[in-house]
Amino acid sequence: MAVLSSLNFPPPSLLRPTTTTRSRRSSLPLTITCNLLSPGTDKPPLSSLLSLPMLGEGLGKAGAAAFIAASIFFVDPAIAFKGGGPYGAGVTRGQDLSGKDFSGKTLIKQDFKTSILRQANFKGAKLLGASFFDADLTGADLSDADLRAADFSLANVTKANLQNANLEGALATGNTSFRGSVIYGADFTDVPLRDDQREYLCKVADGVNPTTGNATKETLLCD
């Protein structure tokens, strides 16, 4: 694969149907069709027909497999990423998922970057290492959720329900806002918060996290 990656393949936009070469052993050419997606869409508006000749006896299934592997490098990086995660195969990055029900689901390392998740239900969900980077979680229910090491950088988490949520080691850098959110029993251990956010949360902090046994005010390092 290292050798293949060093080759200079033409971009998908320049690919055109090529002339097929018939095998000496068969009258049928071997063709492989690759559907190329345009950025920002799940539909394949552009299809490029890539033809691979059967070069005598030396190129069979193994040669076709090698060609398919090499075709990975034809894919435009901007359209290769589909979002999702190891437990949730659906596309969840950059989507409008307002009001969707994810309660109780296992969504470890799920990618919700830049998604609209207003009033979405994540109650009791396992979201370890999930990314909510620059996502809109206004009014979302994150109560009892396992949010350890989740990324809330630049996220809007205003008026969300974080009651009894475990956010140990979560990221909350940039303009992340928890204004108006319910944080009773939430665990903010090792969460890097801006001074203004920490000051605000300390004013409304109360309760003890039922999973970790840590008091919310103590995890926020309130005076």
Secondary structure in CASP SS format (residue, H / E / C, confidence):
PFRMAT SS
TARGET T0000
AUTHOR 0000-0000-0000
METHOD secondary structure of the structure
MODEL  1
M C 1.00
A H 1.00
V H 1.00
L H 1.00
S H 1.00
S C 1.00
L C 1.00
N C 1.00
F C 1.00
P C 1.00
P C 1.00
P H 1.00
S H 1.00
L H 1.00
L C 1.00
R C 1.00
P C 1.00
T C 1.00
T C 1.00
T C 1.00
T C 1.00
R C 1.00
S C 1.00
R C 1.00
R C 1.00
S C 1.00
S C 1.00
L C 1.00
P C 1.00
L E 1.00
T E 1.00
I E 1.00
T E 1.00
C E 1.00
N E 1.00
L E 1.00
L C 1.00
S C 1.00
P C 1.00
G C 1.00
T C 1.00
D C 1.00
K C 1.00
P C 1.00
P C 1.00
L E 1.00
S E 1.00
S E 1.00
L E 1.00
L E 1.00
S E 1.00
L E 1.00
P C 1.00
M C 1.00
L C 1.00
G C 1.00
E C 1.00
G C 1.00
L C 1.00
G C 1.00
K H 1.00
A H 1.00
G H 1.00
A H 1.00
A H 1.00
A H 1.00
F H 1.00
I H 1.00
A H 1.00
A H 1.00
S H 1.00
I H 1.00
F H 1.00
F H 1.00
V C 1.00
D C 1.00
P H 1.00
A H 1.00
I H 1.00
A H 1.00
F C 1.00
K C 1.00
G C 1.00
G E 1.00
G C 1.00
P C 1.00
Y C 1.00
G C 1.00
A C 1.00
G C 1.00
V C 1.00
T C 1.00
R C 1.00
G C 1.00
Q C 1.00
D E 1.00
L C 1.00
S C 1.00
G C 1.00
K C 1.00
D E 1.00
F C 1.00
S C 1.00
G C 1.00
K C 1.00
T E 1.00
L C 1.00
I C 1.00
K C 1.00
Q C 1.00
D E 1.00
F C 1.00
K C 1.00
T C 1.00
S C 1.00
I E 1.00
L C 1.00
R C 1.00
Q C 1.00
A C 1.00
N E 1.00
F C 1.00
K C 1.00
G C 1.00
A C 1.00
K E 1.00
L C 1.00
L C 1.00
G C 1.00
A C 1.00
S E 1.00
F C 1.00
F C 1.00
D C 1.00
A C 1.00
D E 1.00
L C 1.00
T C 1.00
G C 1.00
A C 1.00
D E 1.00
L C 1.00
S C 1.00
D C 1.00
A C 1.00
D E 1.00
L C 1.00
R C 1.00
A C 1.00
A C 1.00
D E 1.00
F C 1.00
S C 1.00
L C 1.00
A C 1.00
N E 1.00
V C 1.00
T C 1.00
K C 1.00
A C 1.00
N E 1.00
L C 1.00
Q C 1.00
N C 1.00
A C 1.00
N E 1.00
L C 1.00
E C 1.00
G C 1.00
A C 1.00
L E 1.00
A C 1.00
T C 1.00
G C 1.00
N C 1.00
T C 1.00
S E 1.00
F C 1.00
R C 1.00
G C 1.00
S C 1.00
V E 1.00
I C 1.00
Y C 1.00
G C 1.00
A C 1.00
D E 1.00
F C 1.00
T C 1.00
D C 1.00
V C 1.00
P C 1.00
L C 1.00
R C 1.00
D H 1.00
D H 1.00
Q H 1.00
R H 1.00
E H 1.00
Y H 1.00
L H 1.00
C H 1.00
K H 1.00
V H 1.00
A C 1.00
D C 1.00
G C 1.00
V E 1.00
N C 1.00
P C 1.00
T C 1.00
T C 1.00
G C 1.00
N C 1.00
A E 1.00
T H 1.00
K H 1.00
E H 1.00
T H 1.00
L C 1.00
L C 1.00
C C 1.00
D C 1.00
END
